[in-house]
């Protein structure tokens, strides 16, 4: 296998976006409507005759989803791709998967590519699970004998044995993802491309998928993984590409790139990266508005010195008068994805509809150094456990250990294991009087 699996040079992709020229509520004469529709009809007819895409609207705008993107991925690397919505992540993956043609630039790919970009990609809804395994395998370029050898392993991984002869149009989105991922990962592609679709699966299956992706990387195959979950990116990927406004903002070691992404998010570390106003995080009872990390004076942070106290906060809206005790809770995760600890607010009374802010003070000399992410969640326990929102990786920060003058170090300058490194009280007393100075 060659040293470079993917080489991207000057890659750009533009789309023609249509707009209606008349603003909402603006009066338009009948002759203007007729003239505009006539111009639109002529333009669409011309585009159809030339084989161009038909775009709705009477005003055209050129939008560049990717602009002059260049990078190289070595064979066997596991590379994360991060960025806010609209940064160009999905467009890049579609070009690498040969679904979309670039407008400019070129891509060189060494080896066979398997892509999992959307739920059910490559599946035929009228065929059953068994038939779709062979169909999807054939689309990926596999011979029938190769698919047959891997068939039982695929079915066992996807956990859909009982539904193999059921049309996949009756599958839940989770079943779709399990089967699609199992096919893509088990048919031994040279390059595996995985988009955010794994978020559809449950936590147990996500963990199973992460293990499989790690195995794929250890076998010397290349993985490109897109996710908004920074804990997943940190645990899975050695290097990461940060896309912003269609261009590469940063490409390098994952911990450095994630910090760059967090610092640039809304130009403030106090804004939860995934709390996008276009997507509601929550249910009919409550929704997450924002979250972040700040010092004791409220100034946003992205990095904290190990001995300093700081605050994690979230802002949320209670939408209904439900006579419930809504319990805010924060889940702290290390860079490898492991849970460091979970904290919940005690003694919370019934919250009436309105906007609230919950804060948690984290003392200095408590967390070990390294990158952390925090899941922001709100639960209630009136009739069982109800989780009203749970946002993975919403807050990112780094604990910095300057080594010199740190209370939890006593002459030792090497790495110290563990998620926490608390400064606890000690006593040292002689057992016998002879040991007194």
N, C-alpha and C positions, 0 to 999 in steps of 0.2 A: 504494500500500500504506500503511495507516495507520501511525502512529509506534509504537504499542504492538501487538505481535503476540500476547502472552499476558499476561493480567491475572488474578491469583489473589488472592482475598480470603477470609480466614477459613476456609480449606479444612481440613476434618477428615474422617477416615475411621476408623470403628470396625468391629471384627469380634467376633463371639461365639465364644469359644474354649471347647471342652468339656474337662473333666477327669474322670478316674475318682476317686471319693472314697476308695476303698480303697487303702491304701499297699501297697507290695511286701512280701510275706512276712506280711502281717497276716491273722489268721484271720477268716473271715466265715461266719456261719451261713447255711444254705440259705434260711431265711425272709427274711434280709436281701437275698440275691441276687434272690429272686423279687420282693420289694417294690421293689428298685431298678430291675429290668428293667421292671416294670409302670409305674413312674413315667416311665421313659425312653420307653416305648412311647406313653404318653398324650401326653407332651410332643412327640414327633416327629410323631404324628398331628395334633396341634393346629397345629404349625408347617407341616405339609404342606397342611392345609386353608386356612391363611392365606397360603400362598404364600411362607413364610419358608424360609431355608436350613436343611437338616437337619444338625444338629451332633451328632457322636458324644460320648458321655460323659454322666455324670449330674449334673455340677456345671458351671454356666455362668459364664463370666467375660467381661466386656467389655474388649477390648483396642483401644487407640487407636493405629493405625499412623501416622496424621497428626493433628496437633493445632494448629489455628489457624495455618495456613501462609498467608502473604501475600507476594507479590512481583510485580514487573512485568518483562517482557522486551521490549525494543525490537525492532522489525523489523530484521533483518539482523545481530543480535548472535549471537555464538557463546558459549553459556553452559555451563559445566561444573557438574555436580552430584556432590558427593562426600559421604562419610560411611561409617561402619562398617556391617557387616552388621546389618540390622534397623533402620536409621535411618529408613526410609520412602521410599527412593529409587525402588524399583520400583513401590510403591503410587502415588506421585506421577505417575510416567510413565504408568501404566495409566489414571489419571483424566484426564490431559491427552490421552491417545490415545482417550478415550471407550470404553475397555474396561470400566472400573469406575465406578460412580456414587458420588459423595461422600456422606458422611453429613450434613455441614453445609458451608456456604460455597458459593462459586460460582467458575466459571472462564469467562473470555471469551477466545476464540481467534479471531483474524482470519486467515483463509486455510485452505488445504488442508493436512492433516497426514499425513505418512508416518512410520510407526513401525517400528523394528526392535528388538523387545524380547526375543524368545526365538528360538532356532534353529528355523526352519521356520514361524514365525508367518504365517498367511495362505496356507500351501501345503497342497495335498491330496496325501497320500502316494502314492495310486494313479495320479496324473497324472504325465506326464513333465515335464522341464524347460521345454520349449516351451509346453506348456499352462499350466503354473504361472505363467509370466511374464504371460500374458494374464489368468489368474485373479487373481493378486496385484495387477496393475495395475487391474483392474476394482474390486477391493475398495478400492483407494486412490482410486477415483473417476475413473479415466482412461477416455477414450473409446478404442474399439478402434483408430481411426486414429492416435491419439496414441501408443499402445503400439507400433503397427507402425512408426512413424517412428523410435522409439528402440530397436527390437528388436536390431539388429545391434550397436549400441553397448553395450547391456546384456550381450549374450553375450560380446563381446570383453573387457569389463571383468571378468566373472566367470570367464573362462577355462574354460568348460564346453562348448565347441563339440562335442567328441566324445560328450558325454553328453546332448545336448538331447532325444533321443528315448528316454532311459532313465527309468523311474519314479523319482521323487525319494526314494522309500523306500529305494533302493539307494545313495543318495548318502552320502558321509561327512559328518560334522558340518561340516568345513571347506568342502566343496562347497556345502552348504546355506547357510552364512553368506555365501559369495561371491555366490551367486545372489540371495539375499534382499536383501543390501546393494545390489547392482547395480540391482535393480528399484526399491528405495526411493529411491536417490540420483539415478537418471537420469530418473525420471518427473516431475521438476521440482515437488516440493511446495513450498508456501510455508514450511512448518515441518518440519524433519527431526528426529526423536527417535531417538537411538541409545543402547541400553543396553550392558552389558558384553560382549555377544555377540561383539564383534570380537576378544576374547581367544582365541576358538577358532581363528582363522585364523593362518597362519604369519607370520613377521616381515615378509616381503616384501609380503604382501597387506595387513597392517596399515598399512605405510607408504603403500601405494597408496590405502587407504581414508582415511588422514589427509589426503592430498593432495586427494582428492575432496571431503571435508568442508570443507577450506579454500576450495576453488573454490566450493562451495555458498554459503559465507558471503560471498565476494567478489561473488557475483551478487546480493547483497542479500536472500538468504533466511535464515531463522532456524534455528539449530541448538541443540538441547539434547543434551548428551553426558555420559553417566554412565560413570565408570571409576574403578578403584582405582589406575591407573597415573598417578602425579602428573606424570611427564614428558610424557605425552600431554595431560593437562589443561592443563599450563603452555604447551605449544607451540600448542595449538589454540584455547584459550578466553581471551577478554579478561577476562571476569567469571566468578565461580564462586559457587554456592550450597552452603553447608555445612549438611547436615541432621544433627541429633542428637536421638535419642529422639522422632522424629516432628515436630520443630519446626525452624525456621530458626535456626541458631546464628550464622551470619555470611553476608553477601551483599555482595560488592564485588570489587575487583581481585583477580585470580587469585593472584598471589604472596602477598598479605596473607592471603587465606583459607586457602591451603595451609599456611602457617606456623601459623595458628590451629588448623587441623586436626591438624597434627603435634604441636603443643604439648599439645593436649588428649587425644591418643591414650593411653588407659589412664592419664591424669594423669602421664605420664612420656614424655619423648622417647626413652628408652632402649628402648622397646618398638616393634618393627617394626610399622607400622600394619596390614599385611596378614597378619601371622602369627597368624591367628585360630585358637584352639584347636579350633574346630569343623571346620576344614579342614586336612588334612594337606598340607604343602608338602614334597614329596620322593617318593622311590620306595622299593623294598624294601631298598635298601642304606643310605640315609641320609635324614634329614628335618631341616628347619630348625625350630629352637625359638624363637629370638628374635634380634634384632639392634638396633643403635642407634649413637648417637654420644655420646661423653663426653669430659670433660677428662682430664688426666693423673692426676687423683686418683680417677677413676671417677664423678664427678658427671655426671648426664645433661645434655645440651645440646640446644638447638634453634637457637641462633645463636652464631657464632664470630667474634671480631674477627680481621681479616685477618692480623695478625701473630702470632696464638697457635697453638701446636701443639695438636692434638686427636687422638682415636682413633675409628676405626670398628671395630665388633666384630660378630661373629655367634656364636651358640651353636647347636650342631647335635648330632644323635645318629647314631652309626654303629650300624646294627642287626645286621649280619652280619659274621662273620669271613671276609672275602673275599680276604685277602692282597693288598689294593690300596693304592696311594698316593692318598689323597683330597686334592685340591688346592683349598683355599679361594681364591676370587677375587672381587674387588669391581669393579663397573663404575660409574664416576662419570659422571652425565649432567647437562647444564645444563638450564635451564628451557625452552629451545626444543626439547629432546629429543635434541640432539646429544651424542655420546659425548665426554667430556673426556679420559678415559684409563681404562685397565684395569690393575689390579695383581693379581698372584698370589703366593701364599706360596712361596718357594723352599725346596729341600732338605727336603721333607716325607717322612717315612718311612711305613712301613705302619702304619695305625691299626687297633687292635683295637676290638671293640664297646665302646661307652660314649659318654658325653657329653663334648663338647669345646667350647672357646672359642678363636676365632681373632681376633687384633687386628692392625690396621694403623695405624701412626702417620703422620699427615699433618703435615708441618712447617709452621710459620708462614711467611707471605710466599711462599706457593706457589700457592694457588688465587686466581683473580680474585674480585671481589665478586659477589654474586648468589645465587640459589636453586639448590640442587643436590639430586639424588636419587641413591641408590646401589642398584644391583641386587646382591643377595647370591646367590652361586652356589657350588656344590661340584661338582668334576669329577674324573674319573680317566681315565687314558690307557693302561690295560693292553692293551686290544684296540680300537684306534680311540679316539674321543673319546666318553665317556659323561658326560652332564650329569645329576647326581642330583637337584639342585634348582636353580632359577633364579627368584628372586623380584624382579620389577621394582618399583622405587619403594618398596622396603621401608624405607629410611631417608631422611629428609628433613632438610635443614638449610640455613641461610642464612649466607653469609659477609658480614660487615658491614665496610664501609670507612669509618672515621670521618674520612678525608681528612687531618686535622691529625696530624702526627707519624708518618705512615706511610712506612716505609723505601722502598717501591717507587714512591713519588711524589716528584718533584723539582720543586716549584713549579707543577705542572700539576694543576688541580682538576677537569677534565672527565672524561667516561667513557673508560676504557681498554679496547680490544677484547681478545678472547681468552679462552680457558677458564682459563689459568693466568697467573700474574704473579709469576714467581720472582725472588728476590733473588740474583743471580749475581755472582761476583767480576769486577771490572773492573781493567784497568791503563790508565793514560794517561801516555805518555812522549813527549817531543819527538823528532822525527826529526833535528833539527839542533841543534847546541850553541848556535846563536844564539837559540833559543827558550827557553833556560834563564832562570829569573827572576834 
